[in-house]
Amino acid sequence: MKFKSASLCIGLSLLSFSVSSLPRFVNSPKVLAQEVSSSCPLASDIAVTFLDSKCQEVKLEHPKTFYRYYSSSQNKYGRYLTTNKYKTNVEVIKNLALNQAWGNQATIIEKVTLPAGTTIYQGIVAPQAPTKCYPGGGQQIFIQDSKDPNIKWSEGKNLVVKPFSCPSNS
């Protein structure tokens, strides 16, 4: 009996120690979550377009040229750019995770030159659902003001357009 009593005492002591340690473990994820969100200083609805909501703020020291993909002249002057040059619309749709429900079929490419002093946010494109169709993984650049008169927008050129379909059961 004394053996069982001692075992019970040791067991309760361990349980007590474990429970008293809980607040440290319970609070840890909150700290990590704050660190993740602070790694991209953009609003959460934009930050989530970056993989793991991680982006880096960079102030351009020199003018730099990026690419923009779109399919309607109404969307020519967008805030999302990339350093990746693709040959087909399907590559763009998959790598930039352009869910086709949004309407961008990525049939046109243009060069966009941002002036020195522009602040950009760069990172990797997050996947969109269904991830089998829109895996992301391309480079993404976000700019706050696409209407800045110092930005140089080239004339768009047509991309090679291939059929894209995403199975609805994905």
N, CA, C and O atoms as a DFTB+ gen file, in Angstrom:
680 C
 N C O
     1  1       0.805      -1.191       0.000
     2  2       0.000       0.000       0.000
     3  2       0.852       1.260       0.000
     4  3       0.550       2.228      -0.698
     5  1       1.915       1.239       0.785
     6  2       2.776       2.422       0.823
     7  2       3.376       2.684      -0.549
     8  3       3.580       3.841      -0.916
     9  1       3.663       1.635      -1.317
    10  2       4.227       1.787      -2.660
    11  2       3.230       2.484      -3.580
    12  3       3.604       3.394      -4.320
    13  1       1.962       2.066      -3.540
    14  2       0.928       2.687      -4.367
    15  2       0.733       4.145      -3.965
    16  3       0.540       5.010      -4.819
    17  1       0.784       4.412      -2.671
    18  2       0.607       5.771      -2.171
    19  2       1.739       6.682      -2.651
    20  3       1.511       7.827      -3.041
    21  1       2.959       6.152      -2.613
    22  2       4.103       6.934      -3.076
    23  2       3.986       7.195      -4.575
    24  3       4.274       8.299      -5.035
    25  1       3.563       6.181      -5.345
    26  2       3.391       6.343      -6.795
    27  2       2.331       7.390      -7.089
    28  3       2.492       8.220      -7.984
    29  1       1.243       7.344      -6.327
    30  2       0.176       8.304      -6.511
    31  2       0.671       9.722      -6.212
    32  3       0.343      10.664      -6.933
    33  1       1.457       9.864      -5.151
    34  2       2.023      11.165      -4.786
    35  2       2.930      11.706      -5.888
    36  3       2.836      12.875      -6.263
    37  1       3.799      10.854      -6.396
    38  2       4.719      11.268      -7.468
    39  2       3.920      11.643      -8.707
    40  3       4.204      12.654      -9.351
    41  1       2.911      10.822      -9.046
    42  2       2.074      11.098     -10.208
    43  2       1.356      12.427     -10.079
    44  3       1.318      13.209     -11.029
    45  1       0.785      12.692      -8.910
    46  2       0.098      13.962      -8.699
    47  2       1.063      15.135      -8.753
    48  3       0.720      16.200      -9.266
    49  1       2.253      14.948      -8.234
    50  2       3.259      16.012      -8.290
    51  2       3.619      16.343      -9.732
    52  3       3.741      17.512     -10.097
    53  1       3.790      15.303     -10.552
    54  2       4.111      15.523     -11.967
    55  2       2.949      16.225     -12.677
    56  3       3.155      17.140     -13.475
    57  1       1.721      15.780     -12.371
    58  2       0.553      16.391     -12.962
    59  2       0.449      17.860     -12.546
    60  3       0.162      18.731     -13.367
    61  1       0.682      18.112     -11.291
    62  2       0.643      19.479     -10.778
    63  2       1.685      20.342     -11.469
    64  3       1.403      21.479     -11.847
    65  1       2.895      19.802     -11.636
    66  2       3.966      20.527     -12.313
    67  2       3.569      20.814     -13.763
    68  3       3.775      21.921     -14.262
    69  1       2.998      19.807     -14.437
    70  2       2.600      19.978     -15.841
    71  2       1.535      21.050     -15.984
    72  3       1.608      21.894     -16.877
    73  1       0.532      21.014     -15.088
    74  2      -0.537      21.992     -15.154
    75  2      -0.001      23.392     -14.851
    76  3      -0.408      24.363     -15.490
    77  1       0.904      23.500     -13.885
    78  2       1.454      24.818     -13.562
    79  2       2.308      25.363     -14.703
    80  3       2.536      26.570     -14.788
    81  1       2.774      24.490     -15.569
    82  2       3.582      24.925     -16.714
    83  2       2.724      25.346     -17.897
    84  3       3.225      25.978     -18.827
    85  1       1.434      25.006     -17.876
    86  2       0.562      25.285     -19.010
    87  2       0.548      26.750     -19.460
    88  3       0.662      26.999     -20.660
    89  1       0.418      27.705     -18.583
    90  2       0.339      29.091     -19.081
    91  2       1.500      29.475     -19.981
    92  3       1.317      30.231     -20.935
    93  1       2.689      28.969     -19.693
    94  2       3.821      29.300     -20.570
    95  2       3.592      28.751     -21.969
    96  3       3.862      29.433     -22.958
    97  1       3.092      27.515     -22.057
    98  2       2.882      26.908     -23.364
    99  2       1.673      27.502     -24.066
   100  3       1.692      27.682     -25.283
   101  1       0.640      27.803     -23.327
   102  2      -0.563      28.371     -23.919
   103  2      -0.280      29.760     -24.469
   104  3      -0.804      30.118     -25.524
   105  1       0.527      30.543     -23.787
   106  2       0.820      31.898     -24.249
   107  2       1.832      31.942     -25.383
   108  3       1.865      32.924     -26.124
   109  1       2.643      30.933     -25.542
   110  2       3.677      30.946     -26.577
   111  2       3.135      31.163     -27.981
   112  3       3.691      31.984     -28.710
   113  1       2.068      30.465     -28.403
   114  2       1.585      30.676     -29.767
   115  2       1.159      32.112     -30.020
   116  3       1.298      32.592     -31.145
   117  1       0.646      32.814     -29.023
   118  2       0.261      34.202     -29.229
   119  2       1.466      35.047     -29.604
   120  3       1.371      35.909     -30.478
   121  1       2.577      34.812     -28.967
   122  2       3.796      35.551     -29.274
   123  2       4.232      35.235     -30.695
   124  3       4.587      36.139     -31.452
   125  1       4.206      33.946     -31.066
   126  2       4.599      33.567     -32.416
   127  2       3.671      34.187     -33.455
   128  3       4.128      34.648     -34.501
   129  1       2.371      34.200     -33.170
   130  2       1.421      34.778     -34.117
   131  2       1.702      36.264     -34.324
   132  3       1.589      36.761     -35.445
   133  1       2.063      36.969     -33.272
   134  2       2.374      38.382     -33.419
   135  2       3.635      38.564     -34.245
   136  3       3.721      39.490     -35.052
   137  1       4.611      37.690     -34.051
   138  2       5.842      37.802     -34.829
   139  2       5.567      37.559     -36.313
   140  3       6.134      38.242     -37.165
   141  1       4.702      36.592     -36.627
   142  2       4.381      36.307     -38.019
   143  2       3.687      37.500     -38.650
   144  3       4.045      37.911     -39.754
   145  1       2.695      38.065     -37.963
   146  2       1.967      39.177     -38.558
   147  2       2.847      40.413     -38.706
   148  3       2.643      41.211     -39.622
   149  1       3.821      40.580     -37.816
   150  2       4.672      41.751     -37.927
   151  2       5.718      41.604     -39.033
   152  3       6.413      42.567     -39.356
   153  1       5.834      40.404     -39.617
   154  2       6.813      40.234     -40.687
   155  2       6.315      40.815     -42.005
   156  3       7.091      40.953     -42.951
   157  1       5.036      41.156     -42.079
   158  2       4.491      41.834     -43.250
   159  2       3.659      43.003     -42.742
   160  3       2.584      42.802     -42.176
   161  1       4.144      44.213     -42.939
   162  2       3.484      45.391     -42.366
   163  2       2.232      45.852     -43.119
   164  3       1.788      46.987     -42.947
   165  1       1.669      44.983     -43.942
   166  2       0.470      45.341     -44.701
   167  2      -0.793      44.894     -43.976
   168  3      -0.730      44.081     -43.053
   169  1      -1.921      45.417     -44.387
   170  2      -3.209      44.984     -43.832
   171  2      -3.354      43.478     -44.048
   172  3      -2.853      42.936     -45.033
   173  1      -4.029      42.819     -43.139
   174  2      -4.103      41.354     -43.175
   175  2      -4.721      40.825     -44.468
   176  3      -4.329      39.754     -44.932
   177  1      -5.682      41.547     -45.066
   178  2      -6.284      41.051     -46.309
   179  2      -5.292      41.062     -47.476
   180  3      -5.498      40.352     -48.460
   181  1      -4.248      41.838     -47.383
   182  2      -3.199      41.845     -48.405
   183  2      -2.061      40.906     -47.980
   184  3      -1.523      40.173     -48.810
   185  1      -1.700      40.927     -46.711
   186  2      -0.621      40.075     -46.209
   187  2      -0.889      38.600     -46.489
   188  3       0.046      37.852     -46.775
   189  1      -2.142      38.170     -46.413
   190  2      -2.454      36.758     -46.640
   191  2      -2.216      36.314     -48.080
   192  3      -2.211      35.115     -48.360
   193  1      -2.020      37.252     -48.990
   194  2      -1.713      36.862     -50.369
   195  2      -0.254      36.438     -50.509
   196  3       0.147      35.894     -51.538
   197  1       0.534      36.691     -49.465
   198  2       1.925      36.249     -49.414
   199  2       1.994      34.941     -48.635
   200  3       1.258      34.758     -47.666
   201  1       2.862      34.041     -49.045
   202  2       3.033      32.751     -48.378
   203  2       3.321      32.966     -46.899
   204  3       4.234      33.712     -46.543
   205  1       2.550      32.319     -46.041
   206  2       2.660      32.443     -44.587
   207  2       2.535      33.892     -44.113
   208  3       3.020      34.233     -43.034
   209  1       1.896      34.735     -44.904
   210  2       1.739      36.170     -44.599
   211  2       3.073      36.854     -44.335
   212  3       3.164      37.760     -43.505
   213  1       4.104      36.415     -45.045
   214  2       5.434      37.000     -44.874
   215  2       5.812      37.821     -46.102
   216  3       5.772      37.333     -47.232
   217  1       6.171      39.051     -45.863
   218  2       6.677      39.899     -46.940
   219  2       7.749      40.809     -46.361
   220  3       7.854      40.991     -45.148
   221  1       8.528      41.365     -47.251
   222  2       9.617      42.251     -46.831
   223  2       9.383      43.625     -47.448
   224  3       9.132      43.747     -48.647
   225  1       9.468      44.641     -46.624
   226  2       9.338      46.021     -47.096
   227  2      10.702      46.476     -47.606
   228  3      11.705      46.355     -46.902
   229  1      10.739      47.000     -48.830
   230  2      11.990      47.443     -49.437
   231  2      11.759      48.803     -50.097
   232  3      10.766      49.006     -50.797
   233  1      12.673      49.712     -49.868
   234  2      12.624      51.012     -50.551
   235  2      13.621      50.939     -51.697
   236  3      14.811      50.714     -51.477
   237  1      13.138      51.128     -52.917
   238  2      14.001      51.011     -54.095
   239  2      15.024      52.146     -54.135
   240  3      14.674      53.321     -54.023
   241  1      16.290      51.771     -54.297
   242  2      17.356      52.761     -54.406
   243  2      17.516      53.264     -55.834
   244  3      18.007      54.369     -56.067
   245  1      17.090      52.431     -56.793
   246  2      17.179      52.756     -58.216
   247  2      15.859      52.370     -58.873
   248  3      15.122      51.548     -58.329
   249  1      15.549      52.944     -60.025
   250  2      14.343      52.493     -60.727
   251  2      14.458      50.987     -61.014
   252  3      15.550      50.486     -61.281
   253  1      13.348      50.286     -60.959
   254  2      13.371      48.838     -61.194
   255  2      12.130      48.438     -61.982
   256  3      11.036      48.958     -61.761
   257  1      12.329      47.498     -62.911
   258  2      11.239      47.050     -63.774
   259  2      10.701      45.698     -63.308
   260  3      11.453      44.780     -62.980
   261  1       9.378      45.612     -63.291
   262  2       8.658      44.400     -62.912
   263  2       7.679      44.065     -64.027
   264  3       7.620      44.758     -65.043
   265  1       6.906      42.989     -63.831
   266  2       5.897      42.589     -64.805
   267  2       4.522      42.595     -64.147
   268  3       4.371      42.337     -62.953
   269  1       3.527      42.900     -64.980
   270  2       2.133      42.828     -64.542
   271  2       1.381      42.006     -65.577
   272  3       1.583      42.169     -66.780
   273  1       0.501      41.111     -65.094
   274  2      -0.306      40.265     -65.961
   275  2      -1.779      40.586     -65.719
   276  3      -2.229      40.667     -64.576
   277  1      -2.511      40.763     -66.795
   278  2      -3.930      41.086     -66.689
   279  2      -4.640      40.662     -67.962
   280  3      -3.994      40.250     -68.925
   281  1      -5.965      40.760     -67.976
   282  2      -6.717      40.378     -69.176
   283  2      -7.751      41.425     -69.579
   284  3      -8.450      41.256     -70.578
   285  1      -7.850      42.502     -68.808
   286  2      -8.805      43.558     -69.114
   287  2      -8.117      44.901     -68.919
   288  3      -7.401      45.096     -67.938
   289  1      -8.328      45.820     -69.842
   290  2      -7.694      47.137     -69.727
   291  2      -8.092      47.836     -68.425
   292  3      -7.370      48.713     -67.952
   293  1      -9.225      47.459     -67.846
   294  2      -9.652      48.025     -66.566
   295  2      -8.701      47.629     -65.435
   296  3      -8.645      48.299     -64.404
   297  1      -7.956      46.538     -65.632
   298  2      -7.049      46.036     -64.589
   299  2      -5.572      46.248     -64.906
   300  3      -4.703      45.656     -64.266
   301  1      -5.293      47.088     -65.889
   302  2      -3.902      47.334     -66.284
   303  2      -3.071      47.921     -65.144
   304  3      -1.923      47.521     -64.951
   305  1      -3.623      48.842     -64.406
   306  2      -2.867      49.577     -63.387
   307  2      -3.079      48.992     -61.987
   308  3      -3.572      49.679     -61.091
   309  1      -2.714      47.750     -61.809
   310  2      -2.919      47.094     -60.528
   311  2      -1.749      47.249     -59.572
   312  3      -0.678      47.729     -59.944
   313  1      -1.976      46.833     -58.336
   314  2      -0.955      46.974     -57.290
   315  2      -0.100      45.724     -57.117
   316  3       0.869      45.746     -56.358
   317  1      -0.440      44.633     -57.808
   318  2       0.347      43.400     -57.710
   319  2       1.211      43.241     -58.954
   320  3       0.717      43.261     -60.081
   321  1       2.506      43.082     -58.727
   322  2       3.482      42.913     -59.794
   323  2       4.314      41.671     -59.485
   324  3       4.121      41.034     -58.449
   325  1       5.231      41.329     -60.375
   326  2       6.121      40.195     -60.141
   327  2       7.447      40.424     -60.855
   328  3       7.541      41.237     -61.774
   329  1       8.462      39.698     -60.419
   330  2       9.750      39.716     -61.114
   331  2       9.807      38.588     -62.142
   332  3      10.733      38.520     -62.949
   333  1       8.811      37.705     -62.105
   334  2       8.798      36.537     -62.991
   335  2       8.201      36.864     -64.355
   336  3       7.142      37.484     -64.459
   337  1       8.907      36.430     -65.397
   338  2       8.393      36.586     -66.759
   339  2       7.961      35.201     -67.238
   340  3       8.774      34.283     -67.350
   341  1       6.677      35.072     -67.515
   342  2       6.112      33.799     -67.959
   343  2       5.771      33.864     -69.439
   344  3       5.592      34.946     -69.998
   345  1       5.681      32.693     -70.069
   346  2       5.381      32.639     -71.497
   347  2       3.912      32.377     -71.789
   348  3       3.399      32.784     -72.832
   349  1       3.223      31.685     -70.854
   350  2       1.820      31.367     -71.106
   351  2       0.939      31.822     -69.943
   352  3       1.396      31.976     -68.810
   353  1      -0.324      32.029     -70.261
   354  2      -1.293      32.426     -69.244
   355  2      -1.445      31.350     -68.162
   356  3      -1.675      31.683     -66.999
   357  1      -1.323      30.089     -68.517
   358  2      -1.488      29.002     -67.550
   359  2      -0.372      29.057     -66.499
   360  3      -0.625      28.835     -65.315
   361  1       0.859      29.352     -66.930
   362  2       1.964      29.508     -65.968
   363  2       1.666      30.635     -64.985
   364  3       1.903      30.505     -63.784
   365  1       1.143      31.738     -65.508
   366  2       0.813      32.895     -64.666
   367  2      -0.289      32.522     -63.668
   368  3      -0.159      32.767     -62.469
   369  1      -1.359      31.934     -64.169
   370  2      -2.503      31.575     -63.328
   371  2      -2.068      30.675     -62.172
   372  3      -2.481      30.881     -61.031
   373  1      -1.242      29.689     -62.467
   374  2      -0.809      28.754     -61.422
   375  2       0.200      29.381     -60.463
   376  3       0.020      29.316     -59.247
   377  1       1.252      29.982     -60.994
   378  2       2.335      30.502     -60.149
   379  2       1.960      31.760     -59.363
   380  3       2.495      32.003     -58.281
   381  1       1.043      32.554     -59.909
   382  2       0.600      33.744     -59.195
   383  2      -0.750      33.512     -58.510
   384  3      -1.355      34.436     -57.966
   385  1      -1.207      32.257     -58.549
   386  2      -2.438      31.828     -57.867
   387  2      -3.611      32.746     -58.192
   388  3      -4.269      33.277     -57.297
   389  1      -3.861      32.922     -59.480
   390  2      -4.951      33.783     -59.928
   391  2      -6.231      32.963     -60.070
   392  3      -6.535      32.451     -61.148
   393  1      -6.959      32.847     -58.995
   394  2      -8.209      32.106     -59.013
   395  2      -9.087      32.683     -60.119
   396  3      -9.342      33.886     -60.153
   397  1      -9.542      31.835     -61.008
   398  2     -10.273      32.307     -62.178
   399  2     -11.636      32.898     -61.844
   400  3     -12.239      33.564     -62.685
   401  1     -12.127      32.666     -60.642
   402  2     -13.373      33.307     -60.202
   403  2     -13.187      34.821     -60.085
   404  3     -14.167      35.567     -60.098
   405  1     -11.936      35.279     -59.970
   406  2     -11.645      36.708     -59.858
   407  2     -11.658      37.402     -61.218
   408  3     -11.712      38.630     -61.285
   409  1     -11.608      36.620     -62.309
   410  2     -11.717      37.194     -63.643
   411  2     -10.425      37.490     -64.379
   412  3     -10.475      37.810     -65.567
   413  1      -9.265      37.400     -63.733
   414  2      -8.004      37.695     -64.418
   415  2      -7.491      36.440     -65.116
   416  3      -7.001      35.510     -64.475
   417  1      -7.613      36.433     -66.438
   418  2      -7.158      35.290     -67.235
   419  2      -5.705      35.423     -67.680
   420  3      -5.180      34.545     -68.365
   421  1      -5.060      36.512     -67.295
   422  2      -3.632      36.738     -67.555
   423  2      -3.264      36.543     -69.022
   424  3      -2.390      35.738     -69.343
   425  1      -3.918      37.267     -69.900
   426  2      -3.653      37.153     -71.332
   427  2      -2.685      38.210     -71.848
   428  3      -2.221      38.136     -72.986
   429  1      -2.381      39.205     -70.994
   430  2      -1.517      40.327     -71.397
   431  2      -0.401      40.503     -70.364
   432  3      -0.627      40.393     -69.159
   433  1       0.806      40.780     -70.865
   434  2       1.948      41.089     -69.996
   435  2       2.402      42.513     -70.301
   436  3       2.390      42.946     -71.453
   437  1       2.796      43.223     -69.271
   438  2       3.382      44.549     -69.475
   439  2       4.534      44.754     -68.510
   440  3       4.591      44.142     -67.443
   441  1       5.444      45.619     -68.902
   442  2       6.545      46.004     -68.018
   443  2       6.111      47.239     -67.241
   444  3       5.475      48.150     -67.771
   445  1       6.481      47.233     -65.955
   446  2       6.147      48.350     -65.074
   447  2       7.439      48.789     -64.399
   448  3       8.063      48.007     -63.681
   449  1       7.841      50.035     -64.625
   450  2       9.075      50.542     -64.014
   451  2       8.720      51.484     -62.880
   452  3       8.069      52.511     -63.069
   453  1       9.170      51.098     -61.694
   454  2       8.928      51.896     -60.498
   455  2      10.124      52.814     -60.262
   456  3      11.266      52.388     -60.433
   457  1       9.884      54.057     -59.874
   458  2      10.989      54.985     -59.655
   459  2      11.733      54.706     -58.350
   460  3      11.208      54.064     -57.440
   461  1      12.967      55.204     -58.285
   462  2      13.744      55.130     -57.038
   463  2      12.930      55.805     -55.945
   464  3      12.235      56.792     -56.188
   465  1      13.026      55.264     -54.751
   466  2      12.290      55.824     -53.623
   467  2      10.946      55.155     -53.372
   468  3      10.334      55.366     -52.325
   469  1      10.483      54.352     -54.321
   470  2       9.208      53.644     -54.149
   471  2       9.376      52.545     -53.107
   472  3      10.364      51.811     -53.120
   473  1       8.412      52.438     -52.213
   474  2       8.406      51.346     -51.246
   475  2       7.595      50.198     -51.831
   476  3       6.442      50.366     -52.229
   477  1       8.230      49.018     -51.874
   478  2       7.544      47.823     -52.352
   479  2       7.515      46.794     -51.221
   480  3       8.277      46.876     -50.257
   481  1       6.630      45.846     -51.368
   482  2       6.532      44.727     -50.427
   483  2       6.696      43.479     -51.272
   484  3       5.933      43.250     -52.211
   485  1       7.697      42.671     -50.937
   486  2       7.994      41.512     -51.772
   487  2       7.949      40.232     -50.966
   488  3       8.209      40.214     -49.763
   489  1       7.610      39.154     -51.671
   490  2       7.550      37.848     -51.038
   491  2       7.108      36.805     -52.045
   492  3       7.147      37.033     -53.254
   493  1       6.689      35.661     -51.533
   494  2       6.257      34.542     -52.367
   495  2       4.722      34.516     -52.374
   496  3       4.088      34.766     -51.349
   497  1       4.139      34.216     -53.527
   498  2       2.691      34.143     -53.664
   499  2       2.149      32.948     -52.873
   500  3       2.645      31.829     -52.999
   501  1       1.138      33.202     -52.068
   502  2       0.467      32.138     -51.316
   503  2      -0.465      31.358     -52.243
   504  3      -1.002      31.920     -53.197
   505  1      -0.657      30.076     -51.972
   506  2      -1.621      29.313     -52.779
   507  2      -3.049      29.791     -52.501
   508  3      -3.337      30.364     -51.450
   509  1      -3.920      29.542     -53.458
   510  2      -5.345      29.836     -53.298
   511  2      -6.113      28.527     -53.473
   512  3      -5.634      27.605     -54.133
   513  1      -7.273      28.451     -52.897
   514  2      -8.085      27.234     -53.009
   515  2      -8.758      27.185     -54.379
   516  3      -9.230      28.207     -54.876
   517  1      -8.802      26.022     -54.978
   518  2      -8.137      24.790     -54.591
   519  2      -6.647      24.829     -54.950
   520  3      -6.278      25.204     -56.063
   521  1      -5.812      24.444     -54.009
   522  2      -4.363      24.569     -54.183
   523  2      -3.816      23.704     -55.313
   524  3      -2.735      23.980     -55.833
   525  1      -4.539      22.677     -55.694
   526  2      -4.113      21.842     -56.830
   527  2      -4.099      22.668     -58.116
   528  3      -3.276      22.441     -59.003
   529  1      -5.011      23.619     -58.201
   530  2      -5.123      24.461     -59.395
   531  2      -4.317      25.751     -59.287
   532  3      -3.801      26.259     -60.283
   533  1      -4.215      26.278     -58.055
   534  2      -3.568      27.573     -57.834
   535  2      -2.504      27.446     -56.746
   536  3      -2.679      27.963     -55.643
   537  1      -1.394      26.755     -57.055
   538  2      -0.384      26.492     -56.022
   539  2       0.439      27.695     -55.589
   540  3       1.019      27.677     -54.503
   541  1       0.504      28.744     -56.412
   542  2       1.332      29.893     -56.055
   543  2       2.807      29.553     -56.165
   544  3       3.191      28.664     -56.926
   545  1       3.633      30.259     -55.407
   546  2       5.073      30.001     -55.413
   547  2       5.882      30.992     -56.232
   548  3       7.109      31.009     -56.132
   549  1       5.226      31.819     -57.040
   550  2       5.937      32.841     -57.807
   551  2       6.328      34.009     -56.914
   552  3       5.931      34.072     -55.750
   553  1       7.098      34.920     -57.459
   554  2       7.485      36.135     -56.734
   555  2       6.356      37.145     -56.818
   556  3       5.746      37.320     -57.873
   557  1       6.081      37.806     -55.709
   558  2       5.020      38.811     -55.691
   559  2       5.558      40.130     -55.154
   560  3       6.297      40.171     -54.170
   561  1       5.173      41.187     -55.818
   562  2       5.502      42.548     -55.404
   563  2       4.174      43.273     -55.228
   564  3       3.299      43.194     -56.091
   565  1       4.027      43.968     -54.129
   566  2       2.825      44.765     -53.889
   567  2       3.252      46.216     -53.727
   568  3       4.224      46.511     -53.033
   569  1       2.514      47.128     -54.377
   570  2       2.763      48.560     -54.219
   571  2       1.484      49.208     -53.689
   572  3       0.376      48.799     -54.033
   573  1       1.659      50.216     -52.853
   574  2       0.498      50.874     -52.248
   575  2      -0.265      51.740     -53.250
   576  3      -1.495      51.776     -53.229
   577  1       0.466      52.441     -54.132
   578  2      -0.173      53.413     -55.009
   579  2       0.170      53.168     -56.469
   580  3       1.207      53.619     -56.956
   581  1      -0.696      52.458     -57.161
   582  2      -0.453      52.180     -58.578
   583  2      -0.789      53.386     -59.459
   584  3      -0.546      53.355     -60.665
   585  1      -1.339      54.436     -58.875
   586  2      -1.692      55.654     -59.633
   587  2      -0.591      56.716     -59.578
   588  3      -0.765      57.817     -60.101
   589  1       0.535      56.390     -58.949
   590  2       1.667      57.324     -58.867
   591  2       2.069      57.723     -60.295
   592  3       2.379      56.851     -61.106
   593  1       2.069      59.013     -60.613
   594  2       2.382      59.453     -61.977
   595  2       3.827      59.171     -62.399
   596  3       4.143      59.254     -63.586
   597  1       4.698      58.846     -61.462
   598  2       6.091      58.553     -61.794
   599  2       6.313      57.099     -62.221
   600  3       7.407      56.748     -62.664
   601  1       5.304      56.267     -62.095
   602  2       5.413      54.872     -62.540
   603  2       5.254      54.845     -64.056
   604  3       4.373      55.500     -64.612
   605  1       6.115      54.080     -64.713
   606  2       6.051      53.946     -66.173
   607  2       5.424      52.601     -66.526
   608  3       5.971      51.542     -66.218
   609  1       4.274      52.666     -67.173
   610  2       3.540      51.477     -67.594
   611  2       3.744      51.302     -69.095
   612  3       3.440      52.212     -69.867
   613  1       4.250      50.155     -69.517
   614  2       4.459      49.920     -70.944
   615  2       3.148      49.501     -71.599
   616  3       2.145      49.256     -70.929
   617  1       3.185      49.428     -72.909
   618  2       2.036      48.874     -73.629
   619  2       2.042      47.368     -73.394
   620  3       3.088      46.722     -73.461
   621  1       0.886      46.828     -73.122
   622  2       0.785      45.390     -72.899
   623  2       0.983      44.593     -74.173
   624  3       0.650      45.049     -75.267
   625  1       1.527      43.400     -74.016
   626  2       1.711      42.488     -75.152
   627  2       0.972      41.193     -74.829
   628  3       0.916      40.758     -73.679
   629  1       0.412      40.595     -75.865
   630  2      -0.341      39.366     -75.658
   631  2       0.572      38.205     -75.286
   632  3       1.656      38.040     -75.846
   633  1       0.114      37.416     -74.342
   634  2       0.805      36.189     -73.948
   635  2       0.282      35.032     -74.795
   636  3      -0.770      35.141     -75.426
   637  1       1.009      33.943     -74.807
   638  2       0.502      32.723     -75.423
   639  2      -0.625      32.236     -74.509
   640  3      -0.421      31.988     -73.321
   641  1      -1.814      32.106     -75.093
   642  2      -2.978      31.701     -74.304
   643  2      -3.275      30.233     -74.555
   644  3      -3.479      29.803     -75.690
   645  1      -3.294      29.479     -73.468
   646  2      -3.622      28.067     -73.516
   647  2      -4.861      27.837     -72.655
   648  3      -5.127      28.601     -71.727
   649  1      -5.610      26.795     -72.959
   650  2      -6.803      26.547     -72.151
   651  2      -6.418      26.180     -70.708
   652  3      -5.478      25.421     -70.473
   653  1      -7.154      26.728     -69.775
   654  2      -6.942      26.404     -68.361
   655  2      -8.262      25.946     -67.780
   656  3      -9.291      26.598     -67.956
   657  1      -8.227      24.830     -67.091
   658  2      -9.425      24.396     -66.384
   659  2      -9.018      23.842     -65.041
   660  3      -7.943      23.265     -64.874
   661  1      -9.895      24.031     -64.102
   662  2      -9.667      23.548     -62.758
   663  2     -10.829      22.629     -62.414
   664  3     -11.973      23.078     -62.340
   665  1     -10.553      21.367     -62.206
   666  2     -11.650      20.449     -61.874
   667  2     -12.405      20.922     -60.627
   668  3     -11.791      21.266     -59.617
   669  1     -13.714      20.937     -60.703
   670  2     -14.525      21.451     -59.605
   671  2     -14.466      20.581     -58.352
   672  3     -14.815      21.049     -57.268
   673  1     -14.038      19.342     -58.474
   674  2     -13.969      18.468     -57.294
   675  2     -12.615      18.520     -56.612
   676  3     -12.327      17.678     -55.761
   677  1     -11.775      19.485     -56.960
   678  2     -10.438      19.590     -56.353
   679  2     -10.525      20.156     -54.977
   680  3      -9.503      20.318     -54.310
